Amino acid sequence: MVLTATIMFKKRENIEEIEEGKLLSPKFDNDGLIPVVTTCYNTKEILMHGYMNVEALKLSIETKEAHYWSRSRKQIWHKGKTSGFVQKIKEIRIDDDQDSVWMSVDIGDGASCHVGYKSCFYRSIPLGKISNARQIEMNFEEKEKKFNPEEVYKGQPNPTKI
């Protein structure tokens, strides 16, 4: 996809401009990535955590649809292009030192997790004293998947690598 506008990020020159200034100066890590937490605009629940490179952030800003950088596939990924559950961006925020992004998106009645659940955070970890057991059994907070990943992603590479 070609950007129709050349979006420029301000060069990071001093802490005051970064923390108190009005110009976007994102800090990408040594791999050229910035972490992104994505929440549901309607329910406020956390849907996923991902990463963006410069191009993915610019595409997201320009198209108002979420684009991420797939670390496993080493390519830009337009969220929902395959599943049909495109994340329509309602708001993007950046933290105080501009090294982390928070996006609020509308997914309608769709999902954001490639496993088929609405949220990638579909399990909870029980709190309290841990027994002598070596393993912790998590609780499924989402009981039903929104889609069958085997049907949606058949013939495509697994979005994650273990």
DSSP file (Angstrom, degrees, kcal/mol; ACC not computed):
  #  RESIDUE AA STRUCTURE BP1 BP2  ACC     N-H-->O    O-->H-N    N-H-->O    O-->H-N    TCO  KAPPA ALPHA  PHI   PSI    X-CA   Y-CA   Z-CA
    1    1 A M              0   0    0      0, 0.0     2,-0.5     0, 0.0    58,-0.0   0.000 360.0 360.0 360.0 136.8    0.0    0.0    0.0
    2    2 A V        -     0   0    0     57,-0.0     2,-0.2     2,-0.0     3,-0.0  -0.845 360.0-123.4-101.8 132.7    1.3    3.4   -0.9
    3    3 A L        -     0   0    0     -2,-0.5    56,-0.1     1,-0.1     3,-0.0  -0.529  10.0-152.8 -71.8 138.2    0.8    6.3    1.4
    4    4 A T  S    S+     0   0    0     -2,-0.2     2,-0.4     1,-0.1    -1,-0.1   0.686  82.2  40.1 -84.9 -18.3   -1.0    9.2   -0.2
    5    5 A A  S    S-     0   0    0      2,-0.0     2,-1.1    -3,-0.0    -1,-0.1  -0.960  83.6-123.0-128.1 147.7    0.6   11.7    2.2
    6    6 A T        -     0   0    0     -2,-0.4     2,-0.4    -3,-0.0    -2,-0.0  -0.768  30.5-161.3 -91.1  99.4    4.1   11.9    3.5
    7    7 A I        -     0   0    0     -2,-1.1     2,-0.4     2,-0.0    51,-0.1  -0.672   5.6-161.3 -81.9 130.0    3.7   11.8    7.2
    8    8 A M        -     0   0    0     -2,-0.4     2,-0.4    50,-0.0    16,-0.2  -0.932   7.3-148.3-114.6 136.1    6.8   13.0    9.0
    9    9 A F        -     0   0    0     -2,-0.4    16,-0.2    14,-0.1     2,-0.1  -0.833  30.4-107.7 -98.1 141.3    7.6   12.4   12.7
   10   10 A K        -     0   0    0     14,-2.6     2,-0.1    -2,-0.4    -1,-0.0  -0.407  36.6-106.8 -67.2 140.1    9.5   15.0   14.5
   11   11 A K        -     0   0    0     -2,-0.1     2,-0.9     1,-0.1    -1,-0.1  -0.435  33.7-113.8 -64.8 138.7   13.1   14.2   15.3
   12   12 A R        +     0   0    0      1,-0.2    -1,-0.1    14,-0.1     3,-0.1  -0.669  55.7 150.0 -79.1 107.6   13.6   13.4   19.0
   13   13 A E        +     0   0    0     -2,-0.9     2,-0.3     1,-0.4    -1,-0.2   0.787  57.4   5.5-112.5 -39.9   15.7   16.3   20.2
   14   14 A N     >  -     0   0    0      1,-0.1     4,-2.0     0, 0.0    -1,-0.4  -0.996  62.7-118.5-150.4 156.4   15.0   17.0   23.9
   15   15 A I  H  > S+     0   0    0     -2,-0.3     4,-3.0     1,-0.2     5,-0.3   0.830 110.0  57.8 -62.8 -36.5   13.0   15.6   26.7
   16   16 A E  H  >>S+     0   0    0      1,-0.2     4,-2.8     2,-0.2     5,-0.6   0.929 109.4  44.3 -63.1 -45.0   10.8   18.7   27.1
   17   17 A E  H  >5S+     0   0    0      3,-0.2     4,-1.4    -3,-0.2     6,-0.2   0.897 115.6  49.1 -64.6 -39.4    9.6   18.6   23.5
   18   18 A I  H  <5S+     0   0    0     -4,-2.0    -2,-0.2     1,-0.2    -1,-0.2   0.928 122.5  31.1 -66.2 -45.9    9.0   14.8   23.8
   19   19 A E  H  <5S+     0   0    0     -4,-3.0    -2,-0.2    -5,-0.2    -3,-0.2   0.779 138.0  19.0 -86.6 -28.1    7.1   15.0   27.0
   20   20 A E  H  <5S+     0   0    0     -4,-2.8    -3,-0.2    -5,-0.3    -2,-0.2   0.518  99.4 101.4-121.4  -9.7    5.4   18.4   26.8
   21   21 A G     << -     0   0    0     -4,-1.4    -4,-0.0    -5,-0.6     0, 0.0  -0.198  67.4-130.7 -77.9 170.0    5.5   19.3   23.1
   22   22 A K  S    S+     0   0    0      2,-0.1     2,-0.4    -2,-0.0    -1,-0.1   0.528  76.4  93.3 -96.2  -8.7    2.7   19.0   20.5
   23   23 A L  S    S-     0   0    0     -6,-0.2     2,-0.4     1,-0.1    -2,-0.1  -0.713  79.9-114.5 -97.5 137.9    4.6   17.2   17.8
   24   24 A L        +     0   0    0     -2,-0.4   -14,-2.6   -16,-0.2    -2,-0.1  -0.525  39.9 165.2 -70.9 121.0    4.6   13.4   17.4
   25   25 A S        -     0   0    0     -2,-0.4    -1,-0.1   -16,-0.2   -16,-0.1  -0.545  18.2-167.3-133.9  65.2    8.1   12.0   18.0
   26   26 A P        -     0   0    0      0, 0.0     2,-0.7     0, 0.0    73,-0.2  -0.223  14.4-137.7 -63.1 144.8    7.7    8.3   18.5
   27   27 A K        -     0   0    0     71,-3.5     2,-0.3    70,-0.1    70,-0.0  -0.905  18.1-164.4-104.6 112.9   10.6    6.3   19.9
   28   28 A F        -     0   0    0     -2,-0.7     6,-0.2     1,-0.1    25,-0.1  -0.727  21.3-117.4 -93.5 145.8   11.0    3.0   18.1
   29   29 A D    >   -     0   0    0      4,-3.6     3,-2.3    -2,-0.3    -1,-0.1   0.032  43.1 -79.1 -72.9-173.8   13.2    0.3   19.7
   30   30 A N  T 3  S+     0   0    0      1,-0.3    -1,-0.1     2,-0.1    -2,-0.0   0.714 134.1  52.9 -62.3 -21.3   16.5   -1.1   18.3
   31   31 A D  T 3  S-     0   0    0      2,-0.2    -1,-0.3    22,-0.0     3,-0.1   0.359 122.8-106.5 -92.8   4.1   14.4   -3.3   16.0
   32   32 A G  S <  S+     0   0    0     -3,-2.3    22,-0.4     1,-0.3     2,-0.3   0.752  79.7 126.4  79.4  25.0   12.5   -0.3   14.7
   33   33 A L        -     0   0    0     20,-0.1    -4,-3.6    21,-0.1    -1,-0.3  -0.830  44.4-161.8-119.8 154.1    9.3   -1.2   16.6
   34   34 A I  E     -A   52   0A   0     18,-2.2    18,-2.1    -2,-0.3    66,-0.1  -0.999  30.0-116.7-129.1 133.7    7.0    0.5   19.1
   35   35 A P  E     -A   51   0A   0      0, 0.0    66,-2.8     0, 0.0     2,-0.4  -0.415  28.3-161.3 -72.7 147.1    4.6   -1.6   21.3
   36   36 A V  E     -Ab  50 101A   0     14,-3.0    14,-2.8    64,-0.2     2,-0.5  -0.994  10.7-161.5-132.1 126.8    0.8   -1.1   20.8
   37   37 A V  E     -Ab  49 102A   0     64,-2.6    66,-2.6    -2,-0.4     2,-0.5  -0.937  16.6-159.5-103.3 129.5   -2.0   -1.9   23.2
   38   38 A T  E     -Ab  48 103A   0     10,-2.9     9,-3.1    -2,-0.5    10,-1.7  -0.939  10.0-176.0-116.6 127.7   -5.3   -2.1   21.5
   39   39 A T  E     -Ab  46 104A   0     64,-3.0    66,-2.8    -2,-0.5     2,-0.4  -0.829  33.4-100.3-119.9 159.1   -8.6   -1.8   23.3
   40   40 A C  E  >  - b   0 105A   0      5,-2.7     4,-2.1    -2,-0.3    66,-0.2  -0.647  23.7-146.3 -77.6 126.3  -12.3   -2.0   22.2
   41   41 A Y  T  4 S+     0   0    0     64,-3.5    65,-0.2    -2,-0.4    -1,-0.1   0.864  96.3  41.0 -60.3 -38.4  -13.8    1.4   21.8
   42   42 A N  T  4 S+     0   0    0     63,-0.4    -1,-0.2     1,-0.1    64,-0.1   0.916 128.9  23.7 -80.9 -45.4  -17.2    0.2   23.0
   43   43 A T  T  4 S-     0   0    0      2,-0.1    -2,-0.2     0, 0.0    -1,-0.1   0.636  89.4-135.7 -98.9 -15.3  -16.4   -2.1   25.9
   44   44 A K     <  +     0   0    0     -4,-2.1    -3,-0.1     1,-0.2     2,-0.1   0.475  55.8 141.8  72.0   4.2  -13.0   -0.7   26.9
   45   45 A E        -     0   0    0      1,-0.1    -5,-2.7    -6,-0.1     2,-0.4  -0.435  61.5-102.8 -76.2 152.1  -11.6   -4.2   27.2
   46   46 A I  E     +A   39   0A   0     -7,-0.2    75,-0.5     1,-0.2    -7,-0.3  -0.602  37.9 179.2 -73.4 127.4   -8.0   -5.0   26.1
   47   47 A L  E     -     0   0A   0     -9,-3.1    73,-4.4    -2,-0.4    74,-0.3   0.835  55.3 -30.0 -95.7 -42.5   -8.1   -6.8   22.7
   48   48 A M  E     -A   38   0A   0    -10,-1.7   -10,-2.9    71,-0.2     2,-0.4  -0.987  42.3-127.5-166.3 168.6   -4.5   -7.3   22.0
   49   49 A H  E     +A   37   0A   0     -2,-0.3     2,-0.2   -12,-0.2   -12,-0.2  -0.996  41.8 144.8-126.8 134.6   -0.9   -6.2   22.2
   50   50 A G  E     -A   36   0A   0    -14,-2.8   -14,-3.0    -2,-0.4     2,-0.3  -0.765  37.9-106.3-149.2-165.2    1.2   -5.9   19.1
   51   51 A Y  E     -A   35   0A   0     18,-0.4    18,-3.1   -16,-0.3     2,-0.4  -0.958  17.7-160.1-135.3 152.7    4.0   -3.8   17.5
   52   52 A M  E     -A   34   0A   0    -18,-2.1   -18,-2.2    -2,-0.3     2,-0.2  -0.976   5.0-154.5-128.2 146.3    4.2   -1.2   14.8
   53   53 A N     >  -     0   0    0     -2,-0.4     4,-2.3   -20,-0.2     5,-0.2  -0.497  48.5 -84.9 -99.9-176.3    7.1   -0.1   12.7
   54   54 A V  H  > S+     0   0    0    -22,-0.4     4,-2.5     1,-0.2     5,-0.2   0.927 129.9  48.1 -56.5 -47.6    7.2    3.4   11.1
   55   55 A E  H  > S+     0   0    0      1,-0.2     4,-2.8     2,-0.2    -1,-0.2   0.904 110.4  50.7 -63.3 -42.5    5.3    2.3    8.1
   56   56 A A  H  > S+     0   0    0      2,-0.2     4,-2.3     1,-0.2    11,-0.3   0.896 111.5  48.4 -63.4 -40.3    2.6    0.5   10.1
   57   57 A L  H  X S+     0   0    0     -4,-2.3     4,-2.4     2,-0.2    -2,-0.2   0.931 113.1  47.2 -65.5 -44.6    2.1    3.6   12.3
   58   58 A K  H  X S+     0   0    0     -4,-2.5     4,-2.6    -5,-0.2    -2,-0.2   0.919 112.7  49.1 -62.7 -43.5    1.8    5.9    9.3
   59   59 A L  H  X S+     0   0    0     -4,-2.8     4,-2.9     1,-0.2     6,-0.4   0.899 110.9  50.9 -61.7 -41.0   -0.6    3.5    7.6
   60   60 A S  H  X S+     0   0    0     -4,-2.3     4,-1.6    -5,-0.2     5,-0.3   0.924 112.3  46.0 -63.5 -44.8   -2.8    3.3   10.7
   61   61 A I  H  < S+     0   0    0     -4,-2.4    -2,-0.2     1,-0.2    -1,-0.2   0.937 118.7  41.5 -62.0 -47.0   -2.9    7.1   11.0
   62   62 A E  H  < S+     0   0    0     -4,-2.6    -2,-0.2     1,-0.2    -1,-0.2   0.898 123.0  34.7 -72.5 -42.4   -3.7    7.6    7.4
   63   63 A T  H  < S-     0   0    0     -4,-2.9    -1,-0.2     2,-0.2    -3,-0.2   0.642  93.7-133.0 -89.7 -14.8   -6.2    4.8    6.7
   64   64 A K  S  < S+     0   0    0     -4,-1.6    25,-2.2    -5,-0.3     2,-0.4   0.731  75.4 106.9  62.9  23.5   -7.9    4.9   10.2
   65   65 A E  B    S-C   88   0A   0     -6,-0.4    -2,-0.2    -5,-0.3    -1,-0.2  -0.990  80.1-100.3-129.7 142.0   -7.5    1.1   10.2
   66   66 A A        +     0   0    0     21,-2.2    13,-1.4    -2,-0.4     2,-0.4  -0.383  38.6 177.8 -69.7 130.3   -5.0   -0.8   12.3
   67   67 A H  E     -E   78   0B   0    -11,-0.3     2,-0.3    11,-0.2    11,-0.2  -0.986   7.0-177.9-125.9 138.8   -1.8   -2.0   10.7
   68   68 A Y  E     -E   77   0B   0      9,-2.7     9,-3.0    -2,-0.4     2,-0.6  -0.792  29.9-110.8-128.9 171.3    0.9   -3.8   12.7
   69   69 A W  E     -E   76   0B   0    -18,-3.1     2,-0.8    -2,-0.3   -18,-0.4  -0.943  26.7-142.0-104.4 122.1    4.3   -5.3   12.1
   70   70 A S  E  >> -E   75   0B   0      5,-3.1     4,-1.7    -2,-0.6     5,-1.0  -0.760  11.1-167.1 -84.4 113.0    4.3   -9.1   12.3
   71   71 A R  T  45S+     0   0    0     -2,-0.8    -1,-0.2     2,-0.2    89,-0.1   0.842  87.7  48.2 -69.2 -32.5    7.6  -10.0   14.0
   72   72 A S  T  45S+     0   0    0     87,-0.3    -1,-0.2     1,-0.2    88,-0.1   0.887 122.2  32.5 -76.2 -38.5    7.2  -13.7   13.0
   73   73 A R  T  45S-     0   0    0     86,-0.2    -2,-0.2     2,-0.2    -1,-0.2   0.579  99.2-134.6 -93.3 -11.3    6.4  -13.0    9.3
   74   74 A K  T  <5 +     0   0    0     -4,-1.7     2,-0.3     1,-0.2    -3,-0.2   0.927  67.7  98.7  57.6  48.7    8.6   -9.9    9.1
   75   75 A Q  E   <S-E   70   0B   0     -5,-1.0    -5,-3.1     2,-0.0    -1,-0.2  -0.989  80.3 -88.6-157.0 161.3    5.9   -7.9    7.3
   76   76 A I  E     -E   69   0B   0     -2,-0.3     2,-0.4    -7,-0.2    -7,-0.2  -0.467  40.2-159.7 -68.0 142.1    3.2   -5.3    7.7
   77   77 A W  E     -E   68   0B   0     -9,-3.0    -9,-2.7    -2,-0.1     2,-0.9  -0.982  14.1-144.9-132.5 124.7   -0.2   -6.8    8.5
   78   78 A H  E >   -E   67   0B   0     -2,-0.4     3,-2.3   -11,-0.2     4,-0.3  -0.766  35.4-121.9 -85.0 105.8   -3.5   -5.1    8.0
   79   79 A K  T 3  S+     0   0    0    -13,-1.4     8,-0.9    -2,-0.9   -13,-0.1  -0.272  90.7  10.5 -58.4 123.1   -5.5   -6.4   11.0
   80   80 A G  T 3> S+     0   0    0      6,-0.2     4,-2.5    32,-0.1     6,-0.3   0.382  85.5 121.8  92.4  -1.5   -8.7   -8.2    9.8
   81   81 A K  T <4 S+     0   0    0     -3,-2.3    -2,-0.1     2,-0.2     5,-0.1   0.894  87.8  30.1 -59.9 -38.8   -7.8   -8.3    6.1
   82   82 A T  T  4 S+     0   0    0     -4,-0.3    -1,-0.2     1,-0.1    -3,-0.1   0.906 127.5  39.7 -85.2 -46.9   -8.1  -12.1    6.2
   83   83 A S  T  4 S-     0   0    0      2,-0.1    -2,-0.2     1,-0.1    -1,-0.1   0.729 101.7-124.7 -78.2 -21.6  -10.7  -12.6    8.9
   84   84 A G  S  < S+     0   0    0     -4,-2.5     2,-1.2     1,-0.1    -3,-0.1   0.356  78.6 116.5  91.8  -5.8  -12.9   -9.7    7.9
   85   85 A F        -     0   0    0     23,-0.0    -4,-0.2    24,-0.0     2,-0.1  -0.543  47.0-176.4 -97.2  68.7  -12.7   -8.2   11.4
   86   86 A V        -     0   0    0     -2,-1.2     2,-0.8    -6,-0.3    -6,-0.2  -0.406  26.2-126.6 -67.3 137.1  -10.9   -5.0   10.5
   87   87 A Q        -     0   0    0     -8,-0.9   -21,-2.2   -21,-0.3     2,-0.7  -0.787  20.7-156.5 -88.1 109.7  -10.0   -2.7   13.4
   88   88 A K  E     -CD  65 106A   0     18,-2.3    18,-2.7    -2,-0.8     2,-0.3  -0.791  20.0-128.4 -89.4 116.0  -11.5    0.7   12.7
   89   89 A I  E     + D   0 105A   0    -25,-2.2    16,-0.2    -2,-0.7     3,-0.1  -0.466  34.0 170.8 -74.0 127.5   -9.4    3.2   14.7
   90   90 A K  E    S-     0   0A   0     14,-3.1     2,-0.3     1,-0.4    15,-0.2   0.697  71.6  -0.5-100.1 -31.1  -11.4    5.6   16.9
   91   91 A E  E     - D   0 104A   0     13,-1.7    13,-2.8     2,-0.0     2,-0.4  -0.972  54.3-159.9-160.2 142.9   -8.5    7.1   18.8
   92   92 A I  E     - D   0 103A   0     -2,-0.3     2,-0.3    11,-0.2    11,-0.2  -0.997  16.6-179.9-124.1 132.3   -4.7    6.7   19.0
   93   93 A R  E     - D   0 102A   0      9,-3.1     9,-2.7    -2,-0.4     2,-0.4  -0.905  12.7-153.1-125.5 158.0   -2.8    7.9   22.0
   94   94 A I  E     - D   0 101A   0     -2,-0.3     7,-0.2     7,-0.2    -2,-0.0  -0.972  24.2-112.2-129.4 146.6    0.9    7.9   22.8
   95   95 A D    >   -     0   0    0      5,-2.3     3,-1.7    -2,-0.4     5,-0.1  -0.094  41.2 -87.4 -75.0 177.5    2.5    7.8   26.3
   96   96 A D  T 3  S+     0   0    0      1,-0.3    -1,-0.1     2,-0.1    -2,-0.0   0.831 128.1  36.5 -58.6 -40.2    4.5   10.5   27.9
   97   97 A D  T 3  S-     0   0    0    -78,-0.0    -1,-0.3   -70,-0.0   -78,-0.1   0.275 109.8-121.6 -99.5  13.9    7.9    9.6   26.5
   98   98 A Q  S <  S+     0   0    0     -3,-1.7   -71,-3.5     2,-0.1    -2,-0.1   0.818  80.3 114.2  56.9  40.3    6.3    8.5   23.2
   99   99 A D        +     0   0    0    -73,-0.2     2,-0.3     1,-0.2    -1,-0.1   0.201  69.3  48.6-121.8  16.7    7.6    4.9   23.3
  100  100 A S        -     0   0    0    -66,-0.1    -5,-2.3    -5,-0.1     2,-0.4  -0.966  67.2-149.7-155.3 138.9    4.2    3.1   23.6
  101  101 A V  E     -bD  36  94A   0    -66,-2.8   -64,-2.6    -2,-0.3     2,-0.5  -0.854   3.2-163.0-113.9 144.0    1.0    3.5   21.7
  102  102 A W  E     -bD  37  93A   0     -9,-2.7    -9,-3.1    -2,-0.4     2,-0.4  -0.992  11.8-170.6-124.5 122.5   -2.6    2.9   22.8
  103  103 A M  E     -bD  38  92A   0    -66,-2.6   -64,-3.0    -2,-0.5     2,-0.5  -0.930  12.6-156.3-114.7 138.2   -5.3    2.4   20.1
  104  104 A S  E     +bD  39  91A   0    -13,-2.8   -14,-3.1    -2,-0.4   -13,-1.7  -0.963  26.9 179.6-109.1 123.8   -9.0    2.3   20.7
  105  105 A V  E     -bD  40  89A   0    -66,-2.8   -64,-3.5    -2,-0.5     2,-0.6  -0.859  30.3-131.7-128.9 157.2  -10.8    0.5   17.9
  106  106 A D  E     + D   0  88A   0    -18,-2.7   -18,-2.3    -2,-0.3     3,-0.1  -0.946  24.9 168.1-106.3 122.8  -14.2   -0.6   16.8
  107  107 A I    >   -     0   0    0     -2,-0.6     3,-2.3     1,-0.4     2,-0.1   0.202  33.6-144.9-114.5  12.4  -14.5   -4.2   15.7
  108  108 A G  T 3  S-     0   0    0      1,-0.3    -1,-0.4   -20,-0.1   -66,-0.1  -0.398  71.6 -27.1  59.6-130.2  -18.3   -4.3   15.6
  109  109 A D  T 3  S+     0   0    0     -2,-0.1    -1,-0.3    -3,-0.1   -24,-0.0   0.022 120.2 105.7-100.5  25.3  -19.3   -7.8   16.7
  110  110 A G    <   -     0   0    0     -3,-2.3     2,-0.3   -24,-0.1    -3,-0.1   0.168  65.0-109.4 -90.9-154.8  -16.1   -9.2   15.5
  111  111 A A        -     0   0    0      1,-0.1     7,-0.2    35,-0.1     8,-0.2  -0.899   9.6-161.8-138.9 162.3  -12.8  -10.5   17.1
  112  112 A S        +     0   0    0      6,-1.8     2,-0.4     5,-0.7     6,-0.2   0.474  66.5  89.3-122.0 -10.3   -9.2   -9.5   17.4
  113  113 A C    >   -     0   0    0      4,-1.7     3,-2.0     1,-0.1   -65,-0.1  -0.774  66.3-144.2 -98.4 132.1   -7.5  -12.7   18.3
  114  114 A H  T 3  S+     0   0    0     -2,-0.4    -1,-0.1     1,-0.3    39,-0.1   0.637 100.5  67.1 -67.1 -11.4   -6.2  -15.1   15.6
  115  115 A V  T 3  S-     0   0    0      2,-0.1    -1,-0.3    33,-0.1    35,-0.1   0.619 122.9-102.7 -81.7 -13.8   -7.2  -18.0   17.9
  116  116 A G  S <  S+     0   0    0     -3,-2.0    30,-3.8     1,-0.4    31,-1.0   0.250  82.5 119.3 114.4 -12.3  -10.9  -17.0   17.3
  117  117 A Y  S    S-     0   0    0     28,-0.3    -4,-1.7    29,-0.2    -5,-0.7  -0.416  72.2-116.8 -82.1 162.3  -11.7  -15.2   20.6
  118  118 A K  S    S+     0   0    0     26,-0.4    -6,-1.8    -7,-0.2     2,-0.3   0.928 100.3  30.6 -61.9 -45.0  -12.8  -11.5   20.7
  119  119 A S  S    S-     0   0    0     -7,-0.2     3,-0.3    -8,-0.2   -71,-0.2  -0.858  70.7-136.2-116.3 148.0   -9.8  -10.6   22.8
  120  120 A C  S    S+     0   0    0    -73,-4.4     2,-0.8    -2,-0.3     3,-0.2   0.665 104.2  68.7 -71.5 -15.1   -6.3  -12.0   22.8
  121  121 A F        +     0   0    0    -75,-0.5    -1,-0.2   -74,-0.3   -75,-0.1  -0.503  60.4 135.5-100.7  62.0   -6.6  -11.7   26.6
  122  122 A Y        +     0   0    0     -2,-0.8    19,-2.6    -3,-0.3    20,-1.4   0.451  55.1  63.8 -92.6  -2.4   -9.2  -14.4   26.9
  123  123 A R  E     -F  140   0C   0     17,-0.2     2,-0.3    -3,-0.2    17,-0.2  -0.924  65.0-152.4-122.5 148.8   -7.7  -16.2   29.9
  124  124 A S  E     -F  139   0C   0     15,-2.8    15,-2.6    -2,-0.3    -2,-0.0  -0.883  14.7-130.6-116.8 153.5   -7.1  -15.1   33.5
  125  125 A I        -     0   0    0     -2,-0.3    13,-0.1    13,-0.2    12,-0.0  -0.884  30.3-117.3-101.3 125.6   -4.5  -16.3   35.9
  126  126 A P        -     0   0    0      0, 0.0     2,-0.2     0, 0.0    12,-0.0  -0.337  29.9-140.3 -64.2 143.2   -5.8  -17.2   39.4
  127  127 A L        +     0   0    0      3,-0.0     2,-0.2    -2,-0.0     0, 0.0  -0.611  52.5  52.4-101.6 162.2   -4.5  -15.1   42.2
  128  128 A G  S    S-     0   0    0     -2,-0.2     2,-0.0     2,-0.0     0, 0.0  -0.566  93.6  -9.5 110.4-173.6   -3.4  -16.1   45.7
  129  129 A K        -     0   0    0     -2,-0.2     2,-0.5     1,-0.1    -2,-0.0  -0.317  64.5-131.9 -62.8 135.0   -1.1  -18.6   47.2
  130  130 A I        -     0   0    0      1,-0.1    -1,-0.1     2,-0.0     6,-0.1  -0.771  20.1-137.0 -90.7 129.6    0.3  -21.2   44.8
  131  131 A S        -     0   0    0     -2,-0.5    -1,-0.1     1,-0.1     0, 0.0   0.010  39.8 -82.4 -71.6-173.6    0.0  -24.8   45.9
  132  132 A N  S    S+     0   0    0      2,-0.0    -1,-0.1     0, 0.0    -2,-0.0   0.572  94.4 117.3 -69.2  -8.6    2.8  -27.3   45.5
  133  133 A A        -     0   0    0      1,-0.1     0, 0.0     2,-0.1     0, 0.0  -0.321  62.7-144.6 -62.1 144.2    1.7  -27.9   41.9
  134  134 A R  S    S+     0   0    0      2,-0.0     2,-0.4    -4,-0.0    -1,-0.1   0.616  80.0  59.3 -85.1 -13.6    4.3  -26.9   39.4
  135  135 A Q  S    S-     0   0    0      2,-0.0     2,-0.5     0, 0.0    -2,-0.1  -0.901  71.7-141.5-120.8 147.2    1.7  -25.7   36.9
  136  136 A I        -     0   0    0     -2,-0.4     2,-0.6    -6,-0.1    -6,-0.0  -0.919  15.4-142.7-107.0 126.9   -0.9  -23.0   37.1
  137  137 A E        -     0   0    0     -2,-0.5     2,-0.1   -12,-0.0    -2,-0.0  -0.793  18.1-147.2 -91.8 122.2   -4.3  -23.6   35.5
  138  138 A M        -     0   0    0     -2,-0.6     2,-0.4   -13,-0.1   -13,-0.2  -0.416   9.6-123.0 -85.4 162.5   -5.8  -20.5   33.9
  139  139 A N  E     -F  124   0C   0    -15,-2.6   -15,-2.8    -2,-0.1     2,-0.7  -0.888  17.0-128.3-106.6 135.6   -9.5  -19.7   33.6
  140  140 A F  E     -F  123   0C   0     -2,-0.4   -17,-0.2   -17,-0.2   -18,-0.1  -0.745  24.0-179.1 -82.5 115.5  -11.2  -19.1   30.3
  141  141 A E  S    S+     0   0    0    -19,-2.6     2,-0.6    -2,-0.7   -18,-0.2   0.738  73.9  57.2 -87.2 -26.3  -13.0  -15.7   30.6
  142  142 A E        -     0   0    0    -20,-1.4    -1,-0.1     1,-0.1     3,-0.0  -0.937  67.1-172.6-104.0 124.2  -14.4  -15.9   27.1
  143  143 A K        +     0   0    0     -2,-0.6     2,-0.4     1,-0.1    -1,-0.1   0.742  64.4  42.8 -90.4 -25.1  -16.4  -19.1   26.6
  144  144 A E  S    S-     0   0    0    -28,-0.0   -26,-0.4     2,-0.0     2,-0.2  -0.947  74.5-127.1-128.4 144.8  -17.0  -19.0   22.9
  145  145 A K        -     0   0    0     -2,-0.4   -28,-0.3   -28,-0.1     3,-0.1  -0.556  10.8-141.4 -82.5 152.3  -14.9  -18.1   19.9
  146  146 A K  S    S+     0   0    0    -30,-3.8     2,-0.3     1,-0.2   -29,-0.2   0.724  83.7   3.4 -83.0 -25.3  -16.2  -15.5   17.4
  147  147 A F  S    S-     0   0    0    -31,-1.0    -1,-0.2   -37,-0.0     3,-0.1  -0.975  76.7-103.9-154.8 164.1  -14.8  -17.5   14.4
  148  148 A N    >>  -     0   0    0     -2,-0.3     4,-2.2     1,-0.2     3,-0.8  -0.845  25.5-159.1 -94.4 109.8  -13.1  -20.8   13.6
  149  149 A P  H 3> S+     0   0    0      0, 0.0     4,-2.8     0, 0.0    -1,-0.2   0.819  89.1  60.8 -60.9 -31.8   -9.4  -20.0   12.9
  150  150 A E  H 34 S+     0   0    0      1,-0.2     4,-0.3     2,-0.2     5,-0.0   0.868 110.7  40.8 -64.5 -34.6   -9.0  -23.3   10.9
  151  151 A E  H X4 S+     0   0    0     -3,-0.8     3,-0.5     2,-0.2    -1,-0.2   0.910 119.0  44.4 -76.7 -44.1  -11.6  -22.1    8.4
  152  152 A V  H 3< S+     0   0    0     -4,-2.2    -2,-0.2     1,-0.2    -1,-0.1   0.892 124.1  32.2 -69.4 -40.9  -10.6  -18.5    8.2
  153  153 A Y  T >< S+     0   0    0     -4,-2.8     3,-2.4    -5,-0.2    -1,-0.2   0.216  80.0 147.1-105.5  14.8   -6.8  -19.1    8.0
  154  154 A K  T <  S+     0   0    0     -3,-0.5    -3,-0.1    -4,-0.3    -4,-0.1  -0.240  75.1  11.6 -56.4 134.9   -6.7  -22.4    6.0
  155  155 A G  T 3  S+     0   0    0      1,-0.3    -1,-0.3    -5,-0.0    -2,-0.0   0.438 106.5 108.5  78.7  -0.5   -3.7  -22.5    3.8
  156  156 A Q  S <  S-     0   0    0     -3,-2.4    -1,-0.3     1,-0.1    -3,-0.1  -0.762  78.8 -94.6-106.0 155.0   -2.1  -19.5    5.3
  157  157 A P        -     0   0    0      0, 0.0    -1,-0.1     0, 0.0   -84,-0.0  -0.357  50.1 -93.0 -65.3 146.8    1.0  -19.5    7.6
  158  158 A N        -     0   0    0      1,-0.2     0, 0.0     2,-0.1     0, 0.0  -0.385  31.2-133.8 -57.5 129.8    0.4  -19.6   11.3
  159  159 A P  S    S+     0   0    0      0, 0.0     2,-0.3     0, 0.0   -87,-0.3   0.716  86.4  43.1 -63.9 -18.7    0.3  -15.9   12.5
  160  160 A T        -     0   0    0    -88,-0.1     2,-0.4   -89,-0.1    -2,-0.1  -0.890  67.9-149.0-126.1 157.7    2.6  -16.9   15.5
  161  161 A K              0   0    0     -2,-0.3   -88,-0.0     1,-0.1   -89,-0.0  -0.969 360.0 360.0-120.3 141.2    5.6  -18.9   16.0
  162  162 A I              0   0    0     -2,-0.4    -1,-0.1     0, 0.0    -2,-0.0   0.441 360.0 360.0 -92.1 360.0    6.3  -20.7   19.2
